Amino acid sequence: MDMKILEELHEWGARVARLVELVALTNKTLQLHRELGDTQSIIEQYERLLAEHQQELDELLRTYGLTIKLLPLDNAA
């Protein structure tokens, strides 16, 4: 395998890992704001941010024909 392909794959993997981390952190933050009873506008901001992270992650994964299923934190086992 050529070095350029390996470098691209490594960069792709780093971006995927970072987005998975951002999805997890945003999901946890969203849950916290809901539990604290924060305003609807704050909750909606985090919902939009979560959706943006998930969309970007989905697009990156499709590059290699992959998908992952993300469950809301309250449904996770």
PDB file of N, CA, C and O in Angstrom:
ATOM      1  N   MET A   1       0.859  -1.176   0.000  1.00  0.00           N
ATOM      2  CA  MET A   1       0.000   0.000   0.000  1.00  0.00           C
ATOM      3  C   MET A   1       0.900   1.231   0.000  1.00  0.00           C
ATOM      4  O   MET A   1       1.897   1.285   0.719  1.00  0.00           O
ATOM      5  N   ASP A   2       0.552   2.175  -0.778  1.00  0.00           N
ATOM      6  CA  ASP A   2       1.402   3.360  -0.912  1.00  0.00           C
ATOM      7  C   ASP A   2       1.254   4.292   0.290  1.00  0.00           C
ATOM      8  O   ASP A   2       0.202   4.351   0.925  1.00  0.00           O
ATOM      9  N   MET A   3       2.335   5.018   0.585  1.00  0.00           N
ATOM     10  CA  MET A   3       2.394   5.856   1.782  1.00  0.00           C
ATOM     11  C   MET A   3       1.318   6.944   1.800  1.00  0.00           C
ATOM     12  O   MET A   3       0.798   7.289   2.860  1.00  0.00           O
ATOM     13  N   LYS A   4       0.990   7.478   0.632  1.00  0.00           N
ATOM     14  CA  LYS A   4      -0.031   8.525   0.578  1.00  0.00           C
ATOM     15  C   LYS A   4      -1.380   7.978   1.039  1.00  0.00           C
ATOM     16  O   LYS A   4      -2.111   8.638   1.777  1.00  0.00           O
ATOM     17  N   ILE A   5      -1.695   6.773   0.597  1.00  0.00           N
ATOM     18  CA  ILE A   5      -2.958   6.147   1.000  1.00  0.00           C
ATOM     19  C   ILE A   5      -2.963   5.898   2.506  1.00  0.00           C
ATOM     20  O   ILE A   5      -3.969   6.138   3.173  1.00  0.00           O
ATOM     21  N   LEU A   6      -1.847   5.419   3.037  1.00  0.00           N
ATOM     22  CA  LEU A   6      -1.757   5.186   4.481  1.00  0.00           C
ATOM     23  C   LEU A   6      -1.911   6.482   5.270  1.00  0.00           C
ATOM     24  O   LEU A   6      -2.588   6.507   6.299  1.00  0.00           O
ATOM     25  N   GLU A   7      -1.294   7.544   4.798  1.00  0.00           N
ATOM     26  CA  GLU A   7      -1.418   8.840   5.472  1.00  0.00           C
ATOM     27  C   GLU A   7      -2.855   9.340   5.439  1.00  0.00           C
ATOM     28  O   GLU A   7      -3.359   9.853   6.438  1.00  0.00           O
ATOM     29  N   GLU A   8      -3.514   9.193   4.295  1.00  0.00           N
ATOM     30  CA  GLU A   8      -4.912   9.617   4.179  1.00  0.00           C
ATOM     31  C   GLU A   8      -5.802   8.810   5.107  1.00  0.00           C
ATOM     32  O   GLU A   8      -6.704   9.353   5.745  1.00  0.00           O
ATOM     33  N   LEU A   9      -5.544   7.507   5.180  1.00  0.00           N
ATOM     34  CA  LEU A   9      -6.343   6.645   6.052  1.00  0.00           C
ATOM     35  C   LEU A   9      -6.105   7.000   7.520  1.00  0.00           C
ATOM     36  O   LEU A   9      -7.042   7.009   8.318  1.00  0.00           O
ATOM     37  N   HIS A  10      -4.871   7.289   7.869  1.00  0.00           N
ATOM     38  CA  HIS A  10      -4.556   7.691   9.242  1.00  0.00           C
ATOM     39  C   HIS A  10      -5.270   9.002   9.595  1.00  0.00           C
ATOM     40  O   HIS A  10      -5.843   9.125  10.677  1.00  0.00           O
ATOM     41  N   GLU A  11      -5.236   9.966   8.694  1.00  0.00           N
ATOM     42  CA  GLU A  11      -5.916  11.246   8.921  1.00  0.00           C
ATOM     43  C   GLU A  11      -7.427  11.036   9.052  1.00  0.00           C
ATOM     44  O   GLU A  11      -8.072  11.630   9.916  1.00  0.00           O
ATOM     45  N   TRP A  12      -7.978  10.189   8.189  1.00  0.00           N
ATOM     46  CA  TRP A  12      -9.404   9.871   8.238  1.00  0.00           C
ATOM     47  C   TRP A  12      -9.751   9.258   9.598  1.00  0.00           C
ATOM     48  O   TRP A  12     -10.742   9.643  10.219  1.00  0.00           O
ATOM     49  N   GLY A  13      -8.944   8.315  10.053  1.00  0.00           N
ATOM     50  CA  GLY A  13      -9.192   7.656  11.329  1.00  0.00           C
ATOM     51  C   GLY A  13      -9.138   8.625  12.497  1.00  0.00           C
ATOM     52  O   GLY A  13      -9.935   8.524  13.430  1.00  0.00           O
ATOM     53  N   ALA A  14      -8.207   9.557  12.451  1.00  0.00           N
ATOM     54  CA  ALA A  14      -8.100  10.558  13.514  1.00  0.00           C
ATOM     55  C   ALA A  14      -9.334  11.455  13.533  1.00  0.00           C
ATOM     56  O   ALA A  14      -9.836  11.803  14.602  1.00  0.00           O
ATOM     57  N   ARG A  15      -9.822  11.827  12.352  1.00  0.00           N
ATOM     58  CA  ARG A  15     -11.023  12.666  12.280  1.00  0.00           C
ATOM     59  C   ARG A  15     -12.246  11.905  12.793  1.00  0.00           C
ATOM     60  O   ARG A  15     -13.071  12.469  13.512  1.00  0.00           O
ATOM     61  N   VAL A  16     -12.365  10.637  12.430  1.00  0.00           N
ATOM     62  CA  VAL A  16     -13.485   9.814  12.901  1.00  0.00           C
ATOM     63  C   VAL A  16     -13.434   9.696  14.423  1.00  0.00           C
ATOM     64  O   VAL A  16     -14.451   9.860  15.096  1.00  0.00           O
ATOM     65  N   ALA A  17     -12.253   9.414  14.958  1.00  0.00           N
ATOM     66  CA  ALA A  17     -12.120   9.279  16.413  1.00  0.00           C
ATOM     67  C   ALA A  17     -12.502  10.581  17.112  1.00  0.00           C
ATOM     68  O   ALA A  17     -13.201  10.560  18.126  1.00  0.00           O
ATOM     69  N   ARG A  18     -12.055  11.696  16.585  1.00  0.00           N
ATOM     70  CA  ARG A  18     -12.385  12.994  17.203  1.00  0.00           C
ATOM     71  C   ARG A  18     -13.884  13.256  17.156  1.00  0.00           C
ATOM     72  O   ARG A  18     -14.459  13.747  18.128  1.00  0.00           O
ATOM     73  N   LEU A  19     -14.518  12.932  16.041  1.00  0.00           N
ATOM     74  CA  LEU A  19     -15.960  13.151  15.942  1.00  0.00           C
ATOM     75  C   LEU A  19     -16.743  12.227  16.869  1.00  0.00           C
ATOM     76  O   LEU A  19     -17.757  12.637  17.433  1.00  0.00           O
ATOM     77  N   VAL A  20     -16.289  10.994  17.034  1.00  0.00           N
ATOM     78  CA  VAL A  20     -16.951  10.090  17.980  1.00  0.00           C
ATOM     79  C   VAL A  20     -16.850  10.688  19.385  1.00  0.00           C
ATOM     80  O   VAL A  20     -17.814  10.667  20.149  1.00  0.00           O
ATOM     81  N   GLU A  21     -15.678  11.216  19.710  1.00  0.00           N
ATOM     82  CA  GLU A  21     -15.499  11.859  21.005  1.00  0.00           C
ATOM     83  C   GLU A  21     -16.428  13.071  21.153  1.00  0.00           C
ATOM     84  O   GLU A  21     -17.046  13.252  22.202  1.00  0.00           O
ATOM     85  N   LEU A  22     -16.525  13.890  20.118  1.00  0.00           N
ATOM     86  CA  LEU A  22     -17.396  15.067  20.173  1.00  0.00           C
ATOM     87  C   LEU A  22     -18.865  14.677  20.310  1.00  0.00           C
ATOM     88  O   LEU A  22     -19.613  15.326  21.042  1.00  0.00           O
ATOM     89  N   VAL A  23     -19.281  13.626  19.613  1.00  0.00           N
ATOM     90  CA  VAL A  23     -20.661  13.149  19.727  1.00  0.00           C
ATOM     91  C   VAL A  23     -20.926  12.708  21.167  1.00  0.00           C
ATOM     92  O   VAL A  23     -21.955  13.058  21.746  1.00  0.00           O
ATOM     93  N   ALA A  24     -20.005  11.948  21.741  1.00  0.00           N
ATOM     94  CA  ALA A  24     -20.187  11.466  23.111  1.00  0.00           C
ATOM     95  C   ALA A  24     -20.243  12.622  24.108  1.00  0.00           C
ATOM     96  O   ALA A  24     -21.112  12.655  24.980  1.00  0.00           O
ATOM     97  N   LEU A  25     -19.323  13.559  23.979  1.00  0.00           N
ATOM     98  CA  LEU A  25     -19.297  14.699  24.901  1.00  0.00           C
ATOM     99  C   LEU A  25     -20.529  15.577  24.759  1.00  0.00           C
ATOM    100  O   LEU A  25     -21.101  16.020  25.755  1.00  0.00           O
ATOM    101  N   THR A  26     -20.934  15.827  23.533  1.00  0.00           N
ATOM    102  CA  THR A  26     -22.111  16.664  23.302  1.00  0.00           C
ATOM    103  C   THR A  26     -23.367  15.966  23.813  1.00  0.00           C
ATOM    104  O   THR A  26     -24.244  16.602  24.396  1.00  0.00           O
ATOM    105  N   ASN A  27     -23.449  14.665  23.592  1.00  0.00           N
ATOM    106  CA  ASN A  27     -24.598  13.899  24.074  1.00  0.00           C
ATOM    107  C   ASN A  27     -24.677  13.953  25.596  1.00  0.00           C
ATOM    108  O   ASN A  27     -25.760  14.136  26.153  1.00  0.00           O
ATOM    109  N   LYS A  28     -23.552  13.796  26.266  1.00  0.00           N
ATOM    110  CA  LYS A  28     -23.519  13.849  27.733  1.00  0.00           C
ATOM    111  C   LYS A  28     -23.878  15.244  28.232  1.00  0.00           C
ATOM    112  O   LYS A  28     -24.621  15.384  29.204  1.00  0.00           O
ATOM    113  N   THR A  29     -23.357  16.272  27.574  1.00  0.00           N
ATOM    114  CA  THR A  29     -23.664  17.652  27.949  1.00  0.00           C
ATOM    115  C   THR A  29     -25.147  17.943  27.762  1.00  0.00           C
ATOM    116  O   THR A  29     -25.766  18.593  28.605  1.00  0.00           O
ATOM    117  N   LEU A  30     -25.710  17.469  26.675  1.00  0.00           N
ATOM    118  CA  LEU A  30     -27.135  17.643  26.404  1.00  0.00           C
ATOM    119  C   LEU A  30     -27.965  16.984  27.501  1.00  0.00           C
ATOM    120  O   LEU A  30     -28.929  17.570  27.994  1.00  0.00           O
ATOM    121  N   GLN A  31     -27.593  15.777  27.878  1.00  0.00           N
ATOM    122  CA  GLN A  31     -28.316  15.084  28.946  1.00  0.00           C
ATOM    123  C   GLN A  31     -28.248  15.885  30.249  1.00  0.00           C
ATOM    124  O   GLN A  31     -29.249  16.009  30.955  1.00  0.00           O
ATOM    125  N   LEU A  32     -27.081  16.421  30.561  1.00  0.00           N
ATOM    126  CA  LEU A  32     -26.906  17.210  31.774  1.00  0.00           C
ATOM    127  C   LEU A  32     -27.814  18.445  31.771  1.00  0.00           C
ATOM    128  O   LEU A  32     -28.448  18.756  32.780  1.00  0.00           O
ATOM    129  N   HIS A  33     -27.872  19.144  30.635  1.00  0.00           N
ATOM    130  CA  HIS A  33     -28.721  20.336  30.539  1.00  0.00           C
ATOM    131  C   HIS A  33     -30.196  19.972  30.677  1.00  0.00           C
ATOM    132  O   HIS A  33     -30.976  20.720  31.267  1.00  0.00           O
ATOM    133  N   ARG A  34     -30.568  18.832  30.136  1.00  0.00           N
ATOM    134  CA  ARG A  34     -31.962  18.392  30.290  1.00  0.00           C
ATOM    135  C   ARG A  34     -32.270  18.096  31.748  1.00  0.00           C
ATOM    136  O   ARG A  34     -33.316  18.494  32.261  1.00  0.00           O
ATOM    137  N   GLU A  35     -31.347  17.388  32.423  1.00  0.00           N
ATOM    138  CA  GLU A  35     -31.559  17.031  33.826  1.00  0.00           C
ATOM    139  C   GLU A  35     -31.620  18.268  34.721  1.00  0.00           C
ATOM    140  O   GLU A  35     -32.354  18.288  35.709  1.00  0.00           O
ATOM    141  N   LEU A  36     -30.853  19.290  34.375  1.00  0.00           N
ATOM    142  CA  LEU A  36     -30.834  20.521  35.167  1.00  0.00           C
ATOM    143  C   LEU A  36     -32.033  21.418  34.875  1.00  0.00           C
ATOM    144  O   LEU A  36     -32.254  22.418  35.559  1.00  0.00           O
ATOM    145  N   GLY A  37     -32.803  21.049  33.850  1.00  0.00           N
ATOM    146  CA  GLY A  37     -33.974  21.836  33.502  1.00  0.00           C
ATOM    147  C   GLY A  37     -33.633  23.171  32.866  1.00  0.00           C
ATOM    148  O   GLY A  37     -34.349  24.156  33.043  1.00  0.00           O
ATOM    149  N   ASP A  38     -32.527  23.197  32.119  1.00  0.00           N
ATOM    150  CA  ASP A  38     -32.133  24.440  31.454  1.00  0.00           C
ATOM    151  C   ASP A  38     -33.164  24.854  30.409  1.00  0.00           C
ATOM    152  O   ASP A  38     -34.066  24.091  30.064  1.00  0.00           O
ATOM    153  N   THR A  39     -33.010  26.063  29.923  1.00  0.00           N
ATOM    154  CA  THR A  39     -33.973  26.613  28.970  1.00  0.00           C
ATOM    155  C   THR A  39     -33.994  25.801  27.677  1.00  0.00           C
ATOM    156  O   THR A  39     -33.013  25.153  27.312  1.00  0.00           O
ATOM    157  N   GLN A  40     -35.113  25.853  27.010  1.00  0.00           N
ATOM    158  CA  GLN A  40     -35.282  25.129  25.758  1.00  0.00           C
ATOM    159  C   GLN A  40     -34.276  25.600  24.705  1.00  0.00           C
ATOM    160  O   GLN A  40     -33.818  24.803  23.885  1.00  0.00           O
ATOM    161  N   SER A  41     -33.936  26.871  24.724  1.00  0.00           N
ATOM    162  CA  SER A  41     -32.990  27.382  23.719  1.00  0.00           C
ATOM    163  C   SER A  41     -31.602  26.770  23.908  1.00  0.00           C
ATOM    164  O   SER A  41     -30.930  26.470  22.922  1.00  0.00           O
ATOM    165  N   ILE A  42     -31.167  26.582  25.127  1.00  0.00           N
ATOM    166  CA  ILE A  42     -29.870  25.943  25.373  1.00  0.00           C
ATOM    167  C   ILE A  42     -29.907  24.491  24.916  1.00  0.00           C
ATOM    168  O   ILE A  42     -28.980  24.009  24.265  1.00  0.00           O
ATOM    169  N   ILE A  43     -30.980  23.807  25.261  1.00  0.00           N
ATOM    170  CA  ILE A  43     -31.131  22.404  24.857  1.00  0.00           C
ATOM    171  C   ILE A  43     -31.143  22.285  23.342  1.00  0.00           C
ATOM    172  O   ILE A  43     -30.500  21.394  22.787  1.00  0.00           O
ATOM    173  N   GLU A  44     -31.859  23.166  22.672  1.00  0.00           N
ATOM    174  CA  GLU A  44     -31.917  23.128  21.204  1.00  0.00           C
ATOM    175  C   GLU A  44     -30.554  23.411  20.579  1.00  0.00           C
ATOM    176  O   GLU A  44     -30.226  22.840  19.539  1.00  0.00           O
ATOM    177  N   GLN A  45     -29.760  24.278  21.190  1.00  0.00           N
ATOM    178  CA  GLN A  45     -28.412  24.543  20.679  1.00  0.00           C
ATOM    179  C   GLN A  45     -27.560  23.275  20.721  1.00  0.00           C
ATOM    180  O   GLN A  45     -26.844  22.968  19.768  1.00  0.00           O
ATOM    181  N   TYR A  46     -27.643  22.550  21.821  1.00  0.00           N
ATOM    182  CA  TYR A  46     -26.873  21.307  21.927  1.00  0.00           C
ATOM    183  C   TYR A  46     -27.427  20.218  21.016  1.00  0.00           C
ATOM    184  O   TYR A  46     -26.664  19.395  20.509  1.00  0.00           O
ATOM    185  N   GLU A  47     -28.730  20.197  20.802  1.00  0.00           N
ATOM    186  CA  GLU A  47     -29.314  19.236  19.862  1.00  0.00           C
ATOM    187  C   GLU A  47     -28.813  19.504  18.449  1.00  0.00           C
ATOM    188  O   GLU A  47     -28.496  18.570  17.712  1.00  0.00           O
ATOM    189  N   ARG A  48     -28.740  20.789  18.068  1.00  0.00           N
ATOM    190  CA  ARG A  48     -28.222  21.135  16.734  1.00  0.00           C
ATOM    191  C   ARG A  48     -26.744  20.768  16.602  1.00  0.00           C
ATOM    192  O   ARG A  48     -26.316  20.236  15.579  1.00  0.00           O
ATOM    193  N   LEU A  49     -25.978  21.057  17.643  1.00  0.00           N
ATOM    194  CA  LEU A  49     -24.553  20.734  17.626  1.00  0.00           C
ATOM    195  C   LEU A  49     -24.353  19.222  17.517  1.00  0.00           C
ATOM    196  O   LEU A  49     -23.494  18.761  16.765  1.00  0.00           O
ATOM    197  N   LEU A  50     -25.131  18.464  18.252  1.00  0.00           N
ATOM    198  CA  LEU A  50     -25.054  17.004  18.189  1.00  0.00           C
ATOM    199  C   LEU A  50     -25.392  16.508  16.787  1.00  0.00           C
ATOM    200  O   LEU A  50     -24.706  15.638  16.252  1.00  0.00           O
ATOM    201  N   ALA A  51     -26.437  17.054  16.198  1.00  0.00           N
ATOM    202  CA  ALA A  51     -26.828  16.658  14.843  1.00  0.00           C
ATOM    203  C   ALA A  51     -25.723  16.987  13.834  1.00  0.00           C
ATOM    204  O   ALA A  51     -25.465  16.202  12.921  1.00  0.00           O
ATOM    205  N   GLU A  52     -25.074  18.135  13.991  1.00  0.00           N
ATOM    206  CA  GLU A  52     -23.971  18.509  13.095  1.00  0.00           C
ATOM    207  C   GLU A  52     -22.813  17.524  13.213  1.00  0.00           C
ATOM    208  O   GLU A  52     -22.266  17.076  12.204  1.00  0.00           O
ATOM    209  N   HIS A  53     -22.442  17.189  14.445  1.00  0.00           N
ATOM    210  CA  HIS A  53     -21.352  16.225  14.644  1.00  0.00           C
ATOM    211  C   HIS A  53     -21.711  14.865  14.044  1.00  0.00           C
ATOM    212  O   HIS A  53     -20.883  14.230  13.391  1.00  0.00           O
ATOM    213  N   GLN A  54     -22.942  14.427  14.269  1.00  0.00           N
ATOM    214  CA  GLN A  54     -23.377  13.134  13.749  1.00  0.00           C
ATOM    215  C   GLN A  54     -23.382  13.122  12.230  1.00  0.00           C
ATOM    216  O   GLN A  54     -22.988  12.130  11.617  1.00  0.00           O
ATOM    217  N   GLN A  55     -23.826  14.215  11.612  1.00  0.00           N
ATOM    218  CA  GLN A  55     -23.851  14.289  10.160  1.00  0.00           C
ATOM    219  C   GLN A  55     -22.433  14.237   9.586  1.00  0.00           C
ATOM    220  O   GLN A  55     -22.174  13.524   8.617  1.00  0.00           O
ATOM    221  N   GLU A  56     -21.527  14.991  10.187  1.00  0.00           N
ATOM    222  CA  GLU A  56     -20.142  14.984   9.707  1.00  0.00           C
ATOM    223  C   GLU A  56     -19.522  13.593   9.866  1.00  0.00           C
ATOM    224  O   GLU A  56     -18.801  13.129   8.983  1.00  0.00           O
ATOM    225  N   LEU A  57     -19.800  12.935  10.983  1.00  0.00           N
ATOM    226  CA  LEU A  57     -19.301  11.584  11.206  1.00  0.00           C
ATOM    227  C   LEU A  57     -19.869  10.622  10.168  1.00  0.00           C
ATOM    228  O   LEU A  57     -19.130   9.817   9.600  1.00  0.00           O
ATOM    229  N   ASP A  58     -21.166  10.699   9.919  1.00  0.00           N
ATOM    230  CA  ASP A  58     -21.798   9.844   8.912  1.00  0.00           C
ATOM    231  C   ASP A  58     -21.149  10.022   7.541  1.00  0.00           C
ATOM    232  O   ASP A  58     -20.901   9.045   6.834  1.00  0.00           O
ATOM    233  N   GLU A  59     -20.878  11.265   7.171  1.00  0.00           N
ATOM    234  CA  GLU A  59     -20.263  11.544   5.870  1.00  0.00           C
ATOM    235  C   GLU A  59     -18.860  10.948   5.786  1.00  0.00           C
ATOM    236  O   GLU A  59     -18.484  10.379   4.762  1.00  0.00           O
ATOM    237  N   LEU A  60     -18.097  11.077   6.852  1.00  0.00           N
ATOM    238  CA  LEU A  60     -16.749  10.501   6.861  1.00  0.00           C
ATOM    239  C   LEU A  60     -16.802   8.977   6.762  1.00  0.00           C
ATOM    240  O   LEU A  60     -16.025   8.373   6.023  1.00  0.00           O
ATOM    241  N   LEU A  61     -17.702   8.370   7.496  1.00  0.00           N
ATOM    242  CA  LEU A  61     -17.806   6.915   7.478  1.00  0.00           C
ATOM    243  C   LEU A  61     -18.218   6.388   6.110  1.00  0.00           C
ATOM    244  O   LEU A  61     -17.734   5.346   5.668  1.00  0.00           O
ATOM    245  N   ARG A  62     -19.112   7.110   5.441  1.00  0.00           N
ATOM    246  CA  ARG A  62     -19.562   6.687   4.109  1.00  0.00           C
ATOM    247  C   ARG A  62     -18.413   6.638   3.109  1.00  0.00           C
ATOM    248  O   ARG A  62     -18.484   5.912   2.117  1.00  0.00           O
ATOM    249  N   THR A  63     -17.351   7.407   3.363  1.00  0.00           N
ATOM    250  CA  THR A  63     -16.177   7.396   2.495  1.00  0.00           C
ATOM    251  C   THR A  63     -15.655   5.978   2.310  1.00  0.00           C
ATOM    252  O   THR A  63     -15.182   5.623   1.230  1.00  0.00           O
ATOM    253  N   TYR A  64     -15.739   5.170   3.359  1.00  0.00           N
ATOM    254  CA  TYR A  64     -15.258   3.791   3.306  1.00  0.00           C
ATOM    255  C   TYR A  64     -16.396   2.780   3.410  1.00  0.00           C
ATOM    256  O   TYR A  64     -16.169   1.617   3.745  1.00  0.00           O
ATOM    257  N   GLY A  65     -17.616   3.221   3.123  1.00  0.00           N
ATOM    258  CA  GLY A  65     -18.761   2.324   3.105  1.00  0.00           C
ATOM    259  C   GLY A  65     -19.161   1.828   4.485  1.00  0.00           C
ATOM    260  O   GLY A  65     -19.675   0.718   4.621  1.00  0.00           O
ATOM    261  N   LEU A  66     -18.930   2.643   5.509  1.00  0.00           N
ATOM    262  CA  LEU A  66     -19.234   2.249   6.878  1.00  0.00           C
ATOM    263  C   LEU A  66     -20.382   3.070   7.448  1.00  0.00           C
ATOM    264  O   LEU A  66     -20.648   4.189   7.010  1.00  0.00           O
ATOM    265  N   THR A  67     -21.047   2.492   8.425  1.00  0.00           N
ATOM    266  CA  THR A  67     -22.047   3.221   9.214  1.00  0.00           C
ATOM    267  C   THR A  67     -21.920   2.742  10.651  1.00  0.00           C
ATOM    268  O   THR A  67     -21.452   1.634  10.910  1.00  0.00           O
ATOM    269  N   ILE A  68     -22.342   3.588  11.579  1.00  0.00           N
ATOM    270  CA  ILE A  68     -22.444   3.179  12.977  1.00  0.00           C
ATOM    271  C   ILE A  68     -23.794   3.637  13.492  1.00  0.00           C
ATOM    272  O   ILE A  68     -24.366   4.611  13.002  1.00  0.00           O
ATOM    273  N   LYS A  69     -24.285   2.934  14.470  1.00  0.00           N
ATOM    274  CA  LYS A  69     -25.566   3.283  15.060  1.00  0.00           C
ATOM    275  C   LYS A  69     -25.298   3.982  16.384  1.00  0.00           C
ATOM    276  O   LYS A  69     -24.683   3.409  17.283  1.00  0.00           O
ATOM    277  N   LEU A  70     -25.758   5.217  16.501  1.00  0.00           N
ATOM    278  CA  LEU A  70     -25.591   5.991  17.719  1.00  0.00           C
ATOM    279  C   LEU A  70     -26.900   5.981  18.482  1.00  0.00           C
ATOM    280  O   LEU A  70     -27.953   6.316  17.938  1.00  0.00           O
ATOM    281  N   LEU A  71     -26.827   5.600  19.729  1.00  0.00           N
ATOM    282  CA  LEU A  71     -28.012   5.551  20.580  1.00  0.00           C
ATOM    283  C   LEU A  71     -27.983   6.735  21.541  1.00  0.00           C
ATOM    284  O   LEU A  71     -26.915   7.120  22.017  1.00  0.00           O
ATOM    285  N   PRO A  72     -29.137   7.308  21.826  1.00  0.00           N
ATOM    286  CA  PRO A  72     -29.172   8.356  22.854  1.00  0.00           C
ATOM    287  C   PRO A  72     -28.622   7.774  24.158  1.00  0.00           C
ATOM    288  O   PRO A  72     -28.763   6.581  24.428  1.00  0.00           O
ATOM    289  N   LEU A  73     -28.007   8.616  24.941  1.00  0.00           N
ATOM    290  CA  LEU A  73     -27.356   8.178  26.169  1.00  0.00           C
ATOM    291  C   LEU A  73     -28.302   7.427  27.085  1.00  0.00           C
ATOM    292  O   LEU A  73     -27.891   6.455  27.720  1.00  0.00           O
ATOM    293  N   ASP A  74     -29.543   7.840  27.173  1.00  0.00           N
ATOM    294  CA  ASP A  74     -30.484   7.188  28.084  1.00  0.00           C
ATOM    295  C   ASP A  74     -30.890   5.799  27.613  1.00  0.00           C
ATOM    296  O   ASP A  74     -31.465   5.037  28.390  1.00  0.00           O
ATOM    297  N   ASN A  75     -30.602   5.444  26.339  1.00  0.00           N
ATOM    298  CA  ASN A  75     -30.936   4.116  25.819  1.00  0.00           C
ATOM    299  C   ASN A  75     -29.733   3.202  25.769  1.00  0.00           C
ATOM    300  O   ASN A  75     -29.879   2.011  25.496  1.00  0.00           O
ATOM    301  N   ALA A  76     -28.547   3.727  26.026  1.00  0.00           N
ATOM    302  CA  ALA A  76     -27.332   2.927  25.922  1.00  0.00           C
ATOM    303  C   ALA A  76     -27.292   1.900  27.048  1.00  0.00           C
ATOM    304  O   ALA A  76     -27.722   2.162  28.171  1.00  0.00           O
ATOM    305  N   ALA A  77     -26.769   0.731  26.717  1.00  0.00           N
ATOM    306  CA  ALA A  77     -26.678  -0.340  27.725  1.00  0.00           C
ATOM    307  C   ALA A  77     -25.495  -0.145  28.621  1.00  0.00           C
ATOM    308  O   ALA A  77     -25.265  -0.950  29.523  1.00  0.00           O
TER     309      ALA A  77
END
